[in-house]
Amino acid sequence: MKYCYECGRMTAGEPLFCNSCGRSYDVKLCPRLHVNPRSAEVCSQCGNRELSTPQPRVSPVWRLLGFLAKVAIALLLAYVLLAFLYELFTRPETGNALVALGFLFGALWFLWGMVPEWLRKAVRWSLGKGGRGHDR
């Protein structure tokens, strides 16, 4: 998912350009969608002079703040997960439940391995993963 700094909209996936304003993300594209640096005036692969307009540059300060925000969120989530796991493993009553969950997951994994390949593909496809390049 990418954010356009020109129009302020998000575009799902890994797009080359914004669907709203048409600006490219940090590169210049020719009509054949060859990727060129922001400073290019001619396509390096086909020589076309019709290049897209990239979105405005993002200040290094904002990039740093974005990175620090991601790090802070990751640290917070790691702390919450570790606190949850500590509480889970230090209580004696959860030991039997963890063993039962382990056996359940093991049995499900074994049964999934016994299912024919055509049925596994059908299940993956029905869950929405088929045809999107996840099985490569």
N, C-alpha and C positions, 0 to 999 in steps of 0.2 A: 504494500500500500504506500502510495506516495502523496505528499502534500504539495500543492502548487502555491508558491509564494506570490504569484501574480493575482489569481482570483480567489485564493483562500479555500479551495475545495480539495477533497481527497479523491483519489482514483484507486480502485482496487487492483490487486495484482502487482505486476512489475511492468507498468506501461512505459513507453518511450516518450509520450507526450500527454498533456492534460486533455481530458475529454471536454472540458468546459471552454477554456480559452484557446486551446490549440498550441500552447507554448511547450517546448521540449524541456526535459529535466536535465539541467546542467551540461547539455551537449547541443550541438547543432546537427540536424538531420537533413539529408537531401531528400528529394521526392522518392528515391528508392530505399529510404530508411537506413542509409549508411551512417554510422556514428562518426562524428568529427568533433574535435575540441571546440570549446567556446570561442577561441580566437580564429578559427578557420574562416576563410572567405570563399574557398572552393573545396568541393568534396575531394577527399584524398583518394577515393577509389574510382569514381566515375567522372570527375572533373566538372560536375554541375555547379553552377553559381547560385542556384536557388536553394538557399539553406534556411532552415527554420529559425525562429527567434527563441532563444532560451529564456527560461524564467529569470527573474532578477537574482543576483548573487545574494547569498545569505552571509551576514556579518560573522566573522570568526567568533565574536563574543557570544552570539546566539547559538552557534554550533557547540561551543564549549558548555554553555548553560544546558543545552539539550542533552549533551553527553552526561553531564553531572546529574541531571534529573533521572536519566535512565539508570545510572549507577546507584543513585539513592533508592530508587524503587526496587532494583534488584537486591540491594542489601536488606531493605525492609522485608521483602518477600522471603529471603533466605533466613532472616532472623525469625520470622513467624513460623516458617517450616521447621526450623531447628527446635524452636520452643515447643511446637506441637509434637515432634518426634520424641523429644526429651520427656514430655509428660506421658506420652503413649508408652514408652519403654520402661519408665520408672514405676509404673503402677503394676502390681502383680496380677490383677484381674484381667489385664489385657493380653497376657502371654498366651492363654489358651485361644483367644480369639485370633491372634496373629498366626498361630499354628494352623488353625482351621482355615483361615484365608489363604495361607500358603498352599495347603492341600487342595483347596478349591481352585486356585489359579493353576496349579500343576495339572489337575485333572482336566480343566478346560483346555489348557495348552495341548495336552495329549490327545484329547478328543478332536481338537481343531486339526491336528496333524493327521488324524485318521479320515477326515472328510476328503472326498475326491476333489481334485484340482478344479474341475469344471464348476463344482458347487461353491468352492472358495472364491473363484472369480466372479460368480453370480452374486455372492454376498457382498464382495467388495464393490462391485458395480452398483448394487442396490443401495449401498451406503454413500454413494456419490463420489467414489474415488476412481471409477472407471473412466478411461478416455482422457484423463488430464495429465498423463505423463508420470504418475506416481509409481507405476510398476516397472519403470525402466531401470 
